């Protein structure tokens, strides 16, 4: 995934949700809502926060890879993805935002 893809998809999402903001997570550009991060870009990957079962599903399908900033210690609700284009990137961002927003209301 090109960094411009994340930027374009992020800009679109921020236009839809003006209360969200950009920030840095693990020294990478990210997106957050109500102070909670739901996505960031690192290298060629998009990393999003999703329910653990969804993360496992994406990894099992071969679509995602574990997010393990410390080797051998994957972050349970985070998955690394390589979206094909801005549309797919935006879909993953929206799914992650929906998950994080739902967590905030529980």
N, CA, C and O atoms as a MOPAC input file, in Angstrom:
PM7 MOZYME 1SCF
protein

 N      0.85700 1    -1.17900 1     0.00000 1
 C      0.00000 1     0.00000 1     0.00000 1
 C      0.89500 1     1.23200 1     0.00000 1
 O      1.79600 1     1.36000 1     0.82900 1
 N      0.64800 1     2.08900 1    -0.89500 1
 C      1.36400 1     3.34800 1    -0.99600 1
 C      0.88300 1     4.29300 1     0.11100 1
 O     -0.30000 1     4.28200 1     0.45100 1
 N      1.76700 1     5.09800 1     0.67000 1
 C      1.39600 1     6.03900 1     1.73400 1
 C      0.29000 1     6.97900 1     1.26800 1
 O     -0.54000 1     7.39900 1     2.07400 1
 N      0.26500 1     7.31300 1    -0.01100 1
 C     -0.77000 1     8.20100 1    -0.54600 1
 C     -2.15100 1     7.56500 1    -0.44900 1
 O     -3.14600 1     8.26900 1    -0.27900 1
 N     -2.22100 1     6.24000 1    -0.55500 1
 C     -3.50200 1     5.54400 1    -0.43100 1
 C     -4.07100 1     5.76200 1     0.97200 1
 O     -5.25400 1     6.06500 1     1.12400 1
 N     -3.22800 1     5.60800 1     1.99600 1
 C     -3.66600 1     5.84000 1     3.37800 1
 C     -4.07900 1     7.29800 1     3.56400 1
 O     -5.09900 1     7.58700 1     4.19000 1
 N     -3.28900 1     8.20300 1     3.02300 1
 C     -3.60600 1     9.63200 1     3.13800 1
 C     -4.95500 1     9.96100 1     2.50200 1
 O     -5.77300 1    10.65600 1     3.10300 1
 N     -5.18500 1     9.46200 1     1.29200 1
 C     -6.44700 1     9.73000 1     0.58700 1
 C     -7.64100 1     9.13800 1     1.33800 1
 O     -8.64800 1     9.81400 1     1.54700 1
 N     -7.52100 1     7.88000 1     1.73900 1
 C     -8.62600 1     7.23400 1     2.46000 1
 C     -8.84900 1     7.92000 1     3.80100 1
 O     -9.99200 1     8.12800 1     4.20900 1
 N     -7.77400 1     8.27000 1     4.48400 1
 C     -7.89300 1     8.96800 1     5.76500 1
 C     -8.56400 1    10.32200 1     5.62100 1
 O     -9.39900 1    10.69800 1     6.44400 1
 N     -8.20400 1    11.04600 1     4.58600 1
 C     -8.80900 1    12.35800 1     4.33600 1
 C    -10.31400 1    12.20700 1     4.11700 1
 O    -11.10300 1    12.98500 1     4.65400 1
 N    -10.70600 1    11.21900 1     3.33900 1
 C    -12.12800 1    10.98000 1     3.08900 1
 C    -12.86300 1    10.67700 1     4.39400 1
 O    -13.93700 1    11.22300 1     4.64200 1
 N    -12.29200 1     9.81400 1     5.22300 1
 C    -12.93000 1     9.45400 1     6.48600 1
 C    -13.01000 1    10.65500 1     7.42800 1
 O    -14.01500 1    10.84300 1     8.11400 1
 N    -11.94900 1    11.46800 1     7.46200 1
 C    -11.94900 1    12.65200 1     8.33200 1
 C    -12.98100 1    13.68200 1     7.86400 1
 O    -13.53600 1    14.41700 1     8.68100 1
 N    -13.23600 1    13.73700 1     6.56600 1
 C    -14.28500 1    14.62900 1     6.06600 1
 C    -15.65900 1    14.15700 1     6.52800 1
 O    -16.52900 1    14.97300 1     6.83100 1
 N    -15.85500 1    12.83400 1     6.58200 1
 C    -17.12600 1    12.26600 1     7.03800 1
 C    -17.29200 1    12.38300 1     8.54900 1
 O    -18.41100 1    12.48100 1     9.05400 1
 N    -16.16900 1    12.37400 1     9.26600 1
 C    -16.19300 1    12.40900 1    10.73700 1
 C    -15.22700 1    13.49500 1    11.21600 1
 O    -14.11100 1    13.18800 1    11.63300 1
 N    -15.65000 1    14.76900 1    11.15800 1
 C    -14.74200 1    15.87600 1    11.47400 1
 C    -14.22500 1    15.87100 1    12.92000 1
 O    -13.25200 1    16.56400 1    13.21800 1
 N    -14.84600 1    15.11800 1    13.80700 1
 C    -14.35200 1    15.03300 1    15.18300 1
 C    -13.15300 1    14.12000 1    15.33300 1
 O    -12.44800 1    14.17800 1    16.34100 1
 N    -12.91200 1    13.27300 1    14.33700 1
 C    -11.74300 1    12.38900 1    14.36200 1
 C    -10.50100 1    13.22500 1    14.07900 1
 O    -10.58800 1    14.35500 1    13.59800 1
 N     -9.35400 1    12.65000 1    14.38500 1
 C     -8.12900 1    13.40000 1    14.15000 1
 C     -6.96100 1    12.48600 1    13.80300 1
 O     -6.98600 1    11.27400 1    14.02100 1
 N     -5.95600 1    13.11900 1    13.26300 1
 C     -4.71400 1    12.41300 1    12.95900 1
 C     -3.85100 1    12.39700 1    14.22400 1
 O     -3.98500 1    13.25900 1    15.09300 1
 N     -2.97500 1    11.41400 1    14.30800 1
 C     -2.04500 1    11.33600 1    15.42300 1
 C     -0.92800 1    10.38100 1    15.04400 1
 O     -0.86400 1     9.92000 1    13.90400 1
 N     -0.05800 1    10.08400 1    15.98000 1
 C      1.03600 1     9.15400 1    15.73400 1
 C      0.89500 1     7.97600 1    16.67600 1
 O      0.72900 1     8.14400 1    17.88400 1
 N      0.96300 1     6.77800 1    16.10800 1
 C      0.92100 1     5.55700 1    16.91000 1
 C      2.11600 1     4.71500 1    16.50100 1
 O      2.32100 1     4.45700 1    15.31500 1
 N      2.89800 1     4.29000 1    17.46800 1
 C      4.11500 1     3.52200 1    17.19400 1
 C      4.97300 1     4.23300 1    16.14400 1
 O      5.52800 1     3.60200 1    15.24400 1
 N      5.06700 1     5.54200 1    16.27600 1
 C      5.86200 1     6.41200 1    15.40500 1
 C      5.36300 1     6.44200 1    13.95900 1
 O      6.11200 1     6.80600 1    13.05400 1
 N      4.11100 1     6.06400 1    13.74100 1
 C      3.53800 1     6.03700 1    12.39400 1
 C      2.30100 1     6.92300 1    12.34500 1
 O      1.66700 1     7.15100 1    13.37500 1
 N      1.94400 1     7.43100 1    11.15200 1
 C      0.73800 1     8.24500 1    11.03400 1
 C     -0.50600 1     7.39300 1    11.28000 1
 O     -0.64200 1     6.28700 1    10.75700 1
 N     -1.40800 1     7.94500 1    12.09300 1
 C     -2.60300 1     7.18700 1    12.43200 1
 C     -3.84800 1     8.04000 1    12.49300 1
 O     -3.80500 1     9.25400 1    12.29600 1
 N     -4.96000 1     7.37900 1    12.77000 1
 C     -6.26200 1     8.02800 1    12.90100 1
 C     -6.88000 1     7.60900 1    14.21500 1
 O     -6.75500 1     6.46000 1    14.63900 1
 N     -7.55700 1     8.56200 1    14.86400 1
 C     -8.20100 1     8.25300 1    16.13600 1
 C     -9.51400 1     9.00200 1    16.26600 1
 O     -9.74700 1    10.02000 1    15.61500 1
 N    -10.36200 1     8.46400 1    17.12800 1
 C    -11.64300 1     9.07100 1    17.43500 1
 C    -11.80900 1     9.06900 1    18.94500 1
 O    -11.54400 1     8.05700 1    19.59300 1
 N    -12.23400 1    10.16400 1    19.50200 1
 C    -12.41000 1    10.30900 1    20.95400 1
 C    -11.17000 1     9.84700 1    21.70600 1
 O    -11.27500 1     9.25300 1    22.77900 1
 N     -9.99700 1    10.11900 1    21.14600 1
 C     -8.73900 1     9.77700 1    21.78800 1
 C     -8.28500 1     8.34100 1    21.59600 1
 O     -7.20600 1     7.97800 1    22.06500 1
 N     -9.07600 1     7.50900 1    20.91700 1
 C     -8.73100 1     6.09500 1    20.72200 1
 C     -8.31100 1     5.85000 1    19.27100 1
 O     -9.05700 1     6.16200 1    18.34300 1
 N     -7.13300 1     5.29900 1    19.08400 1
 C     -6.65600 1     4.98400 1    17.73900 1
 C     -7.42700 1     3.80600 1    17.16200 1
 O     -7.76600 1     2.85400 1    17.86500 1
 N     -7.69500 1     3.89700 1    15.86500 1
 C     -8.33200 1     2.77800 1    15.17400 1
 C     -7.53300 1     2.32900 1    13.95500 1
 O     -7.83700 1     1.28600 1    13.37700 1
 N     -6.52300 1     3.08900 1    13.55100 1
 C     -5.71900 1     2.69400 1    12.39700 1
 C     -4.42200 1     3.47500 1    12.35000 1
 O     -4.32400 1     4.59800 1    12.84600 1
 N     -3.42400 1     2.84500 1    11.73600 1
 C     -2.19300 1     3.55200 1    11.40800 1
 C     -1.52900 1     2.85900 1    10.22500 1
 O     -1.82200 1     1.70400 1     9.91400 1
 N     -0.64100 1     3.58200 1     9.58000 1
 C      0.06300 1     3.04200 1     8.41100 1
 C      1.52800 1     2.88400 1     8.76300 1
 O      2.13100 1     3.75900 1     9.38500 1
 N      2.09000 1     1.76400 1     8.35900 1
 C      3.51100 1     1.52500 1     8.60000 1
 C      4.09000 1     0.74900 1     7.42600 1
 O      3.57900 1    -0.30900 1     7.05800 1
 N      5.13800 1     1.27000 1     6.85200 1
 C      5.70100 1     0.62500 1     5.67300 1
 C      4.64900 1     0.51600 1     4.58900 1
 O      4.03200 1     1.51200 1     4.21400 1
 N      4.44300 1    -0.68700 1     4.08600 1
 C      3.44200 1    -0.92100 1     3.04700 1
 C      2.12400 1    -1.40800 1     3.61600 1
 O      1.23400 1    -1.80400 1     2.86300 1
 N      1.98400 1    -1.38600 1     4.93400 1
 C      0.80700 1    -1.97000 1     5.57200 1
 C     -0.11600 1    -0.94000 1     6.20400 1
 O      0.30100 1     0.12600 1     6.65700 1
 N     -1.37600 1    -1.30700 1     6.21200 1
 C     -2.40000 1    -0.62300 1     6.98800 1
 C     -2.61200 1    -1.50200 1     8.21600 1
 O     -2.76400 1    -2.71700 1     8.09000 1
 N     -2.62500 1    -0.90200 1     9.38800 1
 C     -2.84900 1    -1.65400 1    10.61900 1
 C     -4.12300 1    -1.09900 1    11.24400 1
 O     -4.22000 1     0.09900 1    11.51100 1
 N     -5.10700 1    -1.97800 1    11.47700 1
 C     -6.39200 1    -1.54000 1    12.01800 1
 C     -6.76600 1    -2.33800 1    13.25600 1
 O     -6.34800 1    -3.48100 1    13.43600 1
 N     -7.56900 1    -1.69800 1    14.10600 1
 C     -8.06900 1    -2.34200 1    15.32200 1
 C     -9.45600 1    -2.92000 1    15.03400 1
 O    -10.37000 1    -2.21400 1    14.60900 1
 N     -9.58000 1    -4.22200 1    15.27800 1
 C    -10.84000 1    -4.93100 1    15.02100 1
 C    -11.05500 1    -5.95000 1    16.14000 1
 O    -10.13100 1    -6.23600 1    16.90100 1
 N    -12.26300 1    -6.49700 1    16.24400 1
 C    -12.48700 1    -7.54200 1    17.25400 1
 C    -11.51400 1    -8.70500 1    17.02400 1
 O    -11.17200 1    -9.01800 1    15.88400 1
 N    -11.08200 1    -9.32700 1    18.09000 1
 C    -10.10600 1   -10.42100 1    18.00800 1
 C    -10.55800 1   -11.51800 1    17.04300 1
 O     -9.73500 1   -12.07400 1    16.31500 1
 N    -11.85200 1   -11.83400 1    17.02900 1
 C    -12.35900 1   -12.87600 1    16.12900 1
 C    -12.19700 1   -12.45400 1    14.66700 1
 O    -11.86600 1   -13.28400 1    13.82000 1
 N    -12.42300 1   -11.19300 1    14.36700 1
 C    -12.26100 1   -10.69200 1    12.99800 1
 C    -10.78800 1   -10.70500 1    12.60300 1
 O    -10.44800 1   -11.04900 1    11.47100 1
 N     -9.90700 1   -10.32600 1    13.54700 1
 C     -8.47100 1   -10.36900 1    13.29300 1
 C     -8.06000 1   -11.80000 1    12.94400 1
 O     -7.34200 1   -12.02100 1    11.96900 1
 N     -8.51500 1   -12.76600 1    13.73700 1
 C     -8.19100 1   -14.17700 1    13.48800 1
 C     -8.71800 1   -14.62200 1    12.12700 1
 O     -8.04500 1   -15.36200 1    11.40900 1
 N     -9.91200 1   -14.17600 1    11.77500 1
 C    -10.51400 1   -14.52600 1    10.48200 1
 C     -9.66600 1   -14.00500 1     9.32000 1
 O     -9.41500 1   -14.72800 1     8.35500 1
 N     -9.23000 1   -12.75900 1     9.41600 1
 C     -8.41400 1   -12.16600 1     8.35500 1
 C     -7.05700 1   -12.85900 1     8.23600 1
 O     -6.55300 1   -13.06600 1     7.13200 1
 N     -6.47300 1   -13.21500 1     9.37500 1
 C     -5.18400 1   -13.90700 1     9.36000 1
 C     -5.34900 1   -15.30900 1     8.77800 1
 O     -4.54400 1   -15.74700 1     7.95600 1
 N     -6.39400 1   -16.00400 1     9.20900 1
 C     -6.64800 1   -17.36000 1     8.71100 1
 C     -6.89300 1   -17.37100 1     7.20200 1
 O     -6.48200 1   -18.29900 1     6.50600 1
 N     -7.56200 1   -16.33500 1     6.70500 1
 C     -7.85100 1   -16.23800 1     5.27300 1
 C     -6.62200 1   -15.84400 1     4.44800 1
 O     -6.64100 1   -15.91500 1     3.21900 1
 N     -5.56000 1   -15.42900 1     5.13400 1
 C     -4.35400 1   -15.00300 1     4.43400 1
 C     -4.39000 1   -13.55300 1     3.99600 1
 O     -3.46900 1   -13.07400 1     3.33400 1
 N     -5.45500 1   -12.85400 1     4.36500 1
 C     -5.60700 1   -11.44700 1     4.00400 1
 C     -4.80500 1   -10.55700 1     4.94500 1
 O     -4.28400 1    -9.52000 1     4.53500 1
 N     -4.70900 1   -10.96500 1     6.20600 1
 C     -4.01500 1   -10.17900 1     7.21100 1
 C     -2.86000 1   -10.93100 1     7.83600 1
 O     -2.70200 1   -12.14100 1     7.67400 1
 N     -2.05900 1   -10.16200 1     8.55900 1
 C     -0.93000 1   -10.71400 1     9.29600 1
 C     -0.95300 1   -10.13400 1    10.69700 1
 O     -1.45100 1    -9.02600 1    10.89600 1
 N     -0.42600 1   -10.85700 1    11.66900 1
 C     -0.42100 1   -10.32700 1    13.03700 1
 C      0.35700 1    -9.01300 1    13.11400 1
 O      1.32900 1    -8.80400 1    12.38800 1
 N     -0.08300 1    -8.15900 1    13.98500 1
 C      0.64400 1    -6.92100 1    14.27100 1
 C      1.45300 1    -7.19300 1    15.53600 1
 O      0.89700 1    -7.29900 1    16.62900 1
 N      2.75200 1    -7.30100 1    15.37900 1
 C      3.62800 1    -7.63000 1    16.51000 1
 C      4.83500 1    -6.69500 1    16.51700 1
 O      5.91000 1    -7.06300 1    16.04300 1
 N      4.65700 1    -5.47800 1    17.05700 1
 C      5.79400 1    -4.55000 1    17.11400 1
 C      6.96700 1    -5.13700 1    17.91600 1
 O      8.13100 1    -4.82900 1    17.65600 1
 N      6.63400 1    -5.97900 1    18.88500 1
 C      7.66100 1    -6.71800 1    19.63000 1
 C      7.55600 1    -8.16900 1    19.16400 1
 O      6.51600 1    -8.79900 1    19.35500 1
 N      8.59500 1    -8.69900 1    18.56700 1
 C      8.53200 1   -10.07700 1    18.04400 1
 C      8.00300 1   -11.07100 1    19.07900 1
 O      8.42600 1   -11.09400 1    20.23500 1
 N      7.04900 1   -11.89800 1    18.60600 1
 C      6.47400 1   -12.91900 1    19.47200 1
 C      5.37000 1   -12.42300 1    20.38300 1
 O      4.82600 1   -13.20200 1    21.16500 1
 N      5.02400 1   -11.13900 1    20.30200 1
 C      3.97800 1   -10.57400 1    21.15700 1
 C      2.95000 1    -9.80900 1    20.32100 1
 O      2.90500 1    -8.57900 1    20.36000 1
 N      2.12800 1   -10.53800 1    19.56700 1
 C      1.15000 1    -9.85500 1    18.71200 1
 C      0.11000 1    -9.09300 1    19.53600 1
 O     -0.28900 1    -9.51300 1    20.62300 1
 N     -0.30600 1    -7.97200 1    18.98000 1
 C     -1.37000 1    -7.17200 1    19.58700 1
 C     -2.69100 1    -7.83900 1    19.19400 1
 O     -3.02200 1    -7.91700 1    18.01100 1
 N     -3.43400 1    -8.31200 1    20.17700 1
 C     -4.60500 1    -9.17300 1    19.97900 1
 C     -5.67600 1    -8.57900 1    19.06300 1
 O     -6.25200 1    -9.30600 1    18.25400 1
 N     -5.95000 1    -7.31600 1    19.16400 1
 C     -7.03600 1    -6.71900 1    18.37900 1
 C     -6.53300 1    -5.86400 1    17.21400 1
 O     -7.25600 1    -4.99800 1    16.72100 1
 N     -5.30700 1    -6.10400 1    16.77600 1
 C     -4.75100 1    -5.33900 1    15.66700 1
 C     -4.28000 1    -6.29600 1    14.58000 1
 O     -3.73800 1    -7.36300 1    14.86900 1
 N     -4.49400 1    -5.90100 1    13.32300 1
 C     -4.10100 1    -6.73900 1    12.18700 1
 C     -3.44700 1    -5.87700 1    11.11100 1
 O     -3.86300 1    -4.74400 1    10.86400 1
 N     -2.42200 1    -6.43200 1    10.48100 1
 C     -1.72300 1    -5.77400 1     9.36600 1
 C     -2.36000 1    -6.23200 1     8.05900 1
 O     -2.55700 1    -7.42600 1     7.83700 1
 N     -2.67500 1    -5.27500 1     7.20400 1
 C     -3.31600 1    -5.55900 1     5.91600 1
 C     -2.58600 1    -4.80200 1     4.81600 1
 O     -1.89800 1    -3.81500 1     5.08000 1
 N     -2.73700 1    -5.26400 1     3.59500 1
 C     -2.19800 1    -4.53700 1     2.44600 1
 C     -3.34300 1    -4.33400 1     1.45900 1
 O     -3.52900 1    -5.13400 1     0.54200 1
 N     -4.10800 1    -3.26100 1     1.65200 1
 C     -5.25100 1    -3.01300 1     0.76000 1
 C     -4.79800 1    -2.81500 1    -0.68000 1
 O     -3.73400 1    -2.25600 1    -0.94700 1
 N     -5.62600 1    -3.28600 1    -1.59300 1
 C     -5.30800 1    -3.19900 1    -3.01900 1
 C     -5.40900 1    -1.76800 1    -3.55300 1
 O     -4.69500 1    -1.38700 1    -4.48100 1
 N     -6.31700 1    -0.97500 1    -2.94600 1
 C     -6.53500 1     0.37800 1    -3.44300 1
 C     -7.15900 1     1.23200 1    -2.34100 1
 O     -7.40500 1     0.75300 1    -1.23400 1
 N     -7.41200 1     2.50600 1    -2.65800 1
 C     -7.96400 1     3.43600 1    -1.67100 1
 C     -9.35600 1     3.01900 1    -1.21500 1
 O     -9.71400 1     3.22300 1    -0.05400 1
 N    -10.14100 1     2.43900 1    -2.10900 1
 C    -11.49800 1     2.00900 1    -1.75900 1
 C    -11.46200 1     0.90900 1    -0.69500 1
 O    -12.21400 1     0.95300 1     0.27800 1
 N    -10.59300 1    -0.06400 1    -0.88800 1
 C    -10.46200 1    -1.15000 1     0.08700 1
 C     -9.87200 1    -0.62100 1     1.40200 1
 O    -10.27800 1    -1.04100 1     2.48500 1
 N     -8.92400 1     0.29200 1     1.29700 1
 C     -8.33600 1     0.90900 1     2.48700 1
 C     -9.41800 1     1.64000 1     3.28000 1
 O     -9.49400 1     1.50700 1     4.50100 1
 N    -10.24300 1     2.40200 1     2.59100 1
 C    -11.32500 1     3.13700 1     3.24700 1
 C    -12.30700 1     2.18400 1     3.92200 1
 O    -12.79500 1     2.47600 1     5.01400 1
 N    -12.59900 1     1.06100 1     3.29500 1
 C    -13.51100 1     0.07300 1     3.88900 1
 C    -12.93500 1    -0.47800 1     5.19200 1
 O    -13.66200 1    -0.61500 1     6.17600 1
 N    -11.64300 1    -0.79400 1     5.21000 1
 C    -11.01000 1    -1.28100 1     6.44200 1
 C    -10.98600 1    -0.19500 1     7.51500 1
 O    -11.21400 1    -0.47900 1     8.69100 1
 N    -10.71100 1     1.04500 1     7.11500 1
 C    -10.70500 1     2.14500 1     8.07800 1
 C    -12.08600 1     2.32600 1     8.69800 1
 O    -12.20700 1     2.50300 1     9.91100 1
 N    -13.11800 1     2.28300 1     7.87400 1
 C    -14.48700 1     2.45000 1     8.37600 1
 C    -14.86400 1     1.30700 1     9.31900 1
 O    -15.50900 1     1.53500 1    10.34200 1
 N    -14.46600 1     0.08900 1     8.98000 1
 C    -14.75400 1    -1.06100 1     9.84400 1
 C    -14.06000 1    -0.89600 1    11.19600 1
 O    -14.65200 1    -1.16300 1    12.24200 1
 N    -12.81100 1    -0.45900 1    11.16700 1
 C    -12.06400 1    -0.25800 1    12.41700 1
 C    -12.66500 1     0.87100 1    13.24300 1
 O    -12.78800 1     0.75800 1    14.46200 1
 N    -13.03900 1     1.95500 1    12.58000 1
 C    -13.64000 1     3.07800 1    13.29700 1
 C    -14.94100 1     2.65200 1    13.96100 1
 O    -15.20600 1     2.99900 1    15.11200 1
 N    -15.74700 1     1.89800 1    13.22900 1
 C    -17.02300 1     1.41700 1    13.77000 1
 C    -16.78200 1     0.55500 1    15.01400 1
 O    -17.50000 1     0.67400 1    16.00600 1
 N    -15.77200 1    -0.30700 1    14.95200 1
 C    -15.44500 1    -1.14900 1    16.09500 1
 C    -15.02600 1    -0.30600 1    17.30100 1
 O    -15.53300 1    -0.50100 1    18.40500 1
 N    -14.10700 1     0.62200 1    17.08700 1
 C    -13.60700 1     1.44200 1    18.19200 1
 C    -14.71000 1     2.33700 1    18.75000 1
 O    -14.79200 1     2.53300 1    19.96300 1
 N    -15.53900 1     2.86900 1    17.89300 1
 C    -16.65400 1     3.70600 1    18.35300 1
 C    -17.62800 1     2.88200 1    19.18200 1
 O    -18.14400 1     3.36400 1    20.19000 1
 N    -17.88700 1     1.63600 1    18.76500 1
 C    -18.75400 1     0.74400 1    19.52600 1
 C    -18.19000 1     0.39900 1    20.87500 1
 O    -18.93900 1     0.24500 1    21.84000 1
 N    -16.85700 1     0.27200 1    20.96400 1
 C    -16.21100 1    -0.00300 1    22.24400 1
 C    -16.42500 1     1.15400 1    23.21100 1
 O    -16.62300 1     0.95800 1    24.41000 1
 N    -16.38200 1     2.37900 1    22.65300 1
 C    -16.50200 1     3.56500 1    23.49900 1
 C    -17.88400 1     3.67800 1    24.12400 1
 O    -18.03800 1     4.30700 1    25.17100 1
 N    -18.89700 1     3.07500 1    23.49600 1
 C    -20.25400 1     3.21300 1    24.01400 1
 C    -20.64300 1     2.06300 1    24.94600 1
 O    -21.73500 1     2.08100 1    25.51400 1
 N    -19.78000 1     1.07400 1    25.11300 1
 C    -20.10700 1    -0.07300 1    25.97600 1
 C    -19.78800 1     0.21300 1    27.42100 1
 O    -20.00100 1    -0.64200 1    28.28100 1

